[in-house]
Amino acid sequence: MKTGAGTGLGYFAMAALIVGAVGFSASPSAAGNAYGKDGNPGKGNGQTQSAATSNGNGNLASAMGSLNAAHASANGLEHANSKSKVGMLAAYMDAMVVYEAEYALVDWEAYDAIMADIAVIDGQIADLEEQIGLLDPEDSDYETDKQDLEDQVADLEEDKADLQTDADTLTAGADAAAGDAAGDLEDAANKDGLIDATVVDAVNSLLDGKSEDFTHSDVVHDSEQDIADIINPE
């Protein structure tokens, strides 16, 4: 996914449909599936303090660079020029509200079932590849047996691709919205290579409560890690 790609969702229109506050994870967790898709969004833990608001953390402030514009007031964010760093962060907040709304709409039970099926296929493919490696090239049936096993692998790869397409369809809205949010944050940054989950967490903490629907104190899922991974993929 390329950051900043438009989705046509209409941030403000979508945000207006959201009932109640939308949360962001207070601390990044170990990376799992892409964009934190574990199908089990967490519960709020009330944590509001982050490295961004801790005293004496000059290294983090330096890593944030232009993202320190998140110190702007709620009024400043609301009325900022869209081309300014503050305005870009305001757009990021709106995009994250849309992202969380889209994330909540995903049928994670169905997604997890698909991923479980894919894991089974991966195991079957590994077994077949092991069998191929154990074939004796000197055996008269070697080529026939090898081709048969390779055909089975190819069939399983096709099944896996079909399942992955189904999974991607389920998360398409959330993935696109995450890409938009990451693109907005990347636009506001001047140190892209340093945007990790800690920096995203710091920005979110500074923006906490500065728009009606953007709250950072409750854990919904690993959104900091999600956004960092999109901006700086491995």
N, C-alpha and C positions, 0 to 999 in steps of 0.2 A: 504494500500500500504506500502510495506517495503522500507525503504530508501536504496539507493545504489544498487537497483536491476537493472541489465543490460537491455537495451532495444534494443541493436544492431543497434542504429540509426547512429552511426558514427559521433561523435561531429564535427570534423574538416570538414568532407565532407558536413554535413548539413550546418555548418556555412558559408561555401564558397558559398552556394546557396542564401544566404540572401542578399537582395538589401537594402542598406542604414543602418542606425543605428537602433539598437533595444533598447527599453527603459524599465526602471524599475520604479515602483512607488516611488515617493519621500517621501511619508508618508503613513503608514498603515492605513487602514480603518476598520470599524467594520466587523467582520467575517460574511459572508453570506453563500452561497453555498460553497461546498468544493473547495479549490484552487481559490477562488475569482471568481467563474463562475457566473457572473451576466449578461453575454451576451452583455455587454455594455462597452467595453474598453474605458478608459478615454483619454483625450487629454493632451498634454504636458503643464506643467505650468512653466517650466524653473527653477524649484527649484534645486539647486545643493548643498546648504549647509545643513548639517545634524548634528546630535549630535556628530558624530564621528570627525567632524572637528571643533567643538566648543571648546573654551578654558575652562579649569577648570573642565572638566567632567571626573574625575578620576574613578567614579563608573562605567561608561560605558566602559572605557578602561579596567577596572578590569573584568567586565562581559565578554568582548570579549576574554580575555585570549590570546590563541595562534592565534586567528583570527586577532590580531594586525599585523600579517604578511602581511595583506593587504596594509600596508604602503610601501611595496616593490615597486620598480620602474617598469615601463613597461618592460624594458629590463630584469630586474631580474625575472619577472613573465614569460617572454617568454622563458628564458633559464634555469629555475629552474628544479632541480631534481624532477621527478614526485612523489617521496616518501617524499619529504620535505613538510612542511606546505605551503610554497609559491607555490610549484608545485601543491599541492592539490587545492589551491585557483585559480590557473590558469585553472585547470580542471573544477572547479566550474563556472568560467566565460564562458568557452566554452559550458558547459552544459546548462547554463542559456540562452545563445544565441539560442540553439536548442529548449529549452522550449518555449521561446517567439515565435519562428517560428512555432512550433506545435500549440501553443495557437491561433495564427492568422489564422490557417487553419481550426479551428473548426467552424462548422455551428451553431453559437450560437442561431440563430432564431429557428432552429429546436430543439435545446436543450431546449430553454425556453418553446417552445410549449409542449414538453414532460413533463417538470416539472410542467407546468400548469395543464396538464391532471392528473398527480400524485396528485396534490393538491386537485383536484376535487374528486378523489377516496378516499383520506384521509378523506374528509368531509363526503362522503357517508358511509365509514366504521364507523366513529364516530357516525353518526346518527343511524346506525344499532345496534351498541353496546349500545347506549342509550336506544333503543327499547328493547333490551334484558334485560337491567337492570330494565325496567319498567314492565316486565311480572310478573304476579301473580303466584307464585309457587303452589298455591292452586287451580288454574284453571285446569280443566280436560284436556285442550289442551296445557298445559304449555310445556311439553317436545317436542311435535310436532312443536309448534310455535318457541320454542327456537332453535331447530335443523334447522328449515327452515332459520331463521335469521343467524345462524352460518354458514350455507352453503353459504349464500349470501356473508358473510364476507370473507369466504375462496376463493370464486370465484374472488372477488375484489382484494384480496391479490395476487392472481396469475396474474391478469391483471397488478397490480402495479409492480410486480417483472419483468414482461416482458418489461414494459415501462422503468424501471430502467436499464435493460440490454441494451436497445436501447440507452439510454442516456450515459451509460458507454462506449458503442462502439464509440459514437461520440467523446468522450473526451479521448479515450484510449491513443493516441499518446501524448497529452499534459500531461496526468496524469503520464505516464511512464517517460517522460522527466523531469517533476517536481520532481519525485522520485529520478532520477539520480542526479539532481542538489542538492537536499537536502542531498543526500548521500555524495556527494563530500564536501559540506560545513561541514557536521557532521564529516567527516574524518579529516578535517583540524582543528576542534575545540577540545578543552580539557575541555570545560565546557558546555556539551550538555544541561543540564537542564536550563541554562540561555539563550539559543538561542531563543529569542522572535523576534517579528517583528522589534523592535527598533535596536537590534543587527544586524539583517540581513540588515536593512536599512543603518546602519553605515558601514558595510563591503562593501555593494554595492557603497556607496558614496566614500569610499577610493579607490575602484577599478575603479571608473568612468573614462572612456576614456583610460584605460591602455591596451585595445585591440581594434582592429578596429571596432568591432560590439557591444562592451559592453558599453552602455551609461546609466547613472543613472538619467540624468537631465529631461527626458521626461516621463510622466506617460503613461503607456500602460494598466496596470491593477495592482491589488494588489499582486504583486509577492512576496513582503517581507512577508506579512501575509501568503501567500500560503506556502512558504518554511518553515516558523516557525511552521505552523500547522502540516506539515508532520513530522518534526523532533520531535516536542513535542505535539502529539495529545492529546486532552482532554480525 
